[in-house]
Amino acid sequence: MTTSASPGSDVGVRYDQDGPVATVTLCRPDVLNAQTPAMWSELGNISRKLPGDVRVVIVRGEGRAFSAGLDLSVARGDGDSSLPVLARLSPEECAERIAGFQEAFTWLRRPSLVTIAAVQGHAIGAGFQLALNCDFRVLADDARFSMAEVTLGLVPDLGGTKRLAELVGVSRALEICVTGRRISAQEADRIGLATAVVPVADLAGAVTDLAAATLAGDAGAVAEIKALLAGAPQRSYAEQDRAEREAQTRRLRDLIGSE
């Protein structure tokens, strides 16, 4: 049975749930799903209220684009999260405000969830970083990534830089970030940014199939595997071996029970 809870749709984010699969939709198609601090606040609210039975989260954009990035008409306005207001805060206050923005993105890395970005059209700046925070990126063949913050004199600050460097290497990540150039779906596939690339008409079906394949695995095992792999780059071989042993011990105890 499908349930829906979307009080945030008026700010540009819609939440729907179908059993263990939640779908978060950016729904400002008239501005290519350009993002605002109000949308980030709603994404944070969704993360805090997410039911415990949700195992897969799909993130998508309504219309012809995933997200054109930060809504500059809001960012340059006079709201309490506009760029001019942020610039006038103390360094500590500014960093704290940005930390709140980051929470709207970084919850997608939780080990208990497998997250899938369904990307069509443009995914620029904040849109690119939203996709990077997901575990999988399924791209329509018209998808275009760009880390365009440099064109505004800014840096990517929504949790995307580490994942980008891990996926494509530091040198390629640097080139992508300092040039702000567009990356086609085909290039994204070639350099490791895409989990899969499919025709536009097949995007929804491909994401549904990936979610179903994920749900076929044991929930506890999937969570442990995600945590193992997420921590692997920071561990030595010996430390990773130990992490595997400890994870397997937990699985055996959960599956079979201790005497």
N, C-alpha and C positions, 0 to 999 in steps of 0.2 A: 504494500500500500504506500502511496506517495503522500508525504506530508510536506507542508510548506509553511515557512515562517519568515516573512520578509518585511518587517517594519522599517528596515533601512533602505527599502527600494526608493524612497523619496529623496535620498541623498546619493543614489547611484549604485547601490549594491543590493543584490537580491540573493536570498538563501532559500534553497530547496533541499529536502531530504527524501530519499527513497530507500528505506531500510538502512543498511550500513554505508550507503553512498550519499554524501552531501555534495551539492553543487553550489558554488559561489559564483555569481554572475555580475560582472561590471555592466551596469545598464544605463549608460549615457551615450547611446549610439550616435546622437546628433553631433557630439564633439569627439567621436572616435574613442569614447570611454576614457577621456582625459581624467586624471585623478586629482582629488582634492583632499585636504586634511579631514574633512567630514567623512569621506569614504574610508580613509585610513582608520578613523575612530570606529566606524561600523565594522570594518574587518577585525579590529581588535575585540569588539563586542562579540562577534561571532565566535572568535577563538575561545573566549572565556565561557560562553554558553553552549559550546559544542557538546551534544549528547555523548555519553560514554560508549554507545554502541556504534558510533561512526568509525569506520576503518579506512575509508577512501574519501578524499576530498578532491573534487574536480573544480578547477578555476578556469573560467571562460569569459569572453567578452561578447556582448550582444552586438549584432550588426556585422559590419565588414572589417572591423579591426579588433584586436585583443585589447590594446590600450596605447594611445598616443603619448602617454607619459604624463608628467605634471601639467595641470591646468594652469597656464601662465597668467590667465586673467585673474585667477584667485591668488596665485602666489605673489603677484605684483600689486595686489589690492591693499586694503587697510585692515584685513582681518587679523586676529591675534596670532595666526600662524603664517602670515605672509612673510616673504623674504625680507622686506624692510624691517618688520617688527623683530624677526629672529636676529637680524644683524645688530639691533640695538640692545639685545639681552646681554647679560654677562656671559663669558665663555661657558661657565658651569650651567647656567640656565639654558643656554642655547643647546648644549650637548644633551641636557636632560630632555628638552623638547624633541630633539631628533630621536632620542632613544624611544620615546613614545611612538613616533612614526614607524620606527623599525619594527616594533612589536606587531604591527599590522601585517608584516611580511614574514618574520622569522618563525612564527608559530607553525608555519607550513613544514618546518623541518622536524617536528616532533616524531620521535621513534614510534609512537603508537599509531601514527597515521602514514598512509602512502598517499602522496599528493601528485596530481596530474594537471599540468597546464595544457589546455586545448587552445592552440595559438593559430589564429588566422589573421591575415593582413598585418598591419604594423604593430610591433611591440617595442616601443621606444622608451628609453630612460627608465622611469619607474615601472613601465610595463614590462621591459626586459628583465628588470630585477625581480618583479613579481613572478615571472616565469622561472627565473633562476633559483628562486627559493623552493620551487616544487621539485619533487624527486624525478619526475618524468616530464618531458616536453614533447608532446605530439603536435607536429606542425602540419598545417595545410600547405600545399605547394606554393601558395601566394604569400606566405609569411615572410616578414622582414624584421630582423632585430637591429637595434642601434642603441649604443650607450652614449646618448647625446648630451649628457651633463656638461661636458667640456665646452660645448658651444655657448653655454651660459656662464662660463667661468666657474663652474661648480664641479664637485666630485660625486661619483656614485656613493650614496650613503644609506641605502635601504637593504643592506644585507646581500648585495649581489657580487661583490668583488672577490670574496674568497671562493665561492662556488665557480665563478667564471675562471679564476686561475687554476682551480683544480681540474676543470673540464678541458681546458685548452692549453694550459701551461702559462707561466708568468709572462713570457715574451709576447705571445699572441694576445693574451689578455690586455697587456699594456698597449699594444697597437690598436686593439679594438676600442679601448677607452680614450686614448689620446687623440684619435682621429674622429671618433664619433660616426664612422662610416656605416652604411647599411650592409647587412649580412643577409643574403638570400637564404631561403629554406634549403637549397641544395648545398650551399657552403656550410650552413649550420650542421647539416647531416655529415658532411665530410670531415669537419674539425671536431665533432663530438658534442655539439650543443643540442642536437636533436635525438630523441629516443626513436622517433620514426617520422617520416614525411609521407603524406598521403594526399590524394586529390581533395580539393575543398569539399566536395560533396560527400566524401568518406570520413571526414574528420570526426563527427559525432559518433559514428559507428566504431571507429578505431579506438576512441577513448573509452567507449562502453566495453569493448572487448578487453582492453587492458585492465580496466577496473574489475571485470569479472575474473580474469586470470589471477589478479592479485588476491581477490576474495577467496579463491579456491585454496589458497595456502592457509595453514594454521595461523591464527591471529598472533599467538604468542611467538611463534617461530619468525614470522615476518617482522615483528617489532624488534626482536633480538638481532636479526640479520641487518636491519636498517641501522641499528645502533652500532653494531660491529663494523660495518663498512664506513659509517660516518666518522668513527674515531680512528680508523686505520691510518690515515695520513700522519697523524701526530704520534703514532706508536712505533717503537722498534719492532723487529720481527719477534723477539722474545716477548715483548709486551702484548703484541697481537695474539700470539699463541696462547698466552695466559688468558686474555679476554675471551678467546674462543672456548677454552676449557671451562671458564666460569659461566659463560652463557649456556653451554651444553649441559652443565650440571643443573642449572636452573630449569632448563627444559625437561630434563629427565625427572626432576623432582615434581614438576607440574604435571607431567604426563602420567607418571607411574606412582608418584608419591614416595615419601620417605618412610622407612620402617619406624 
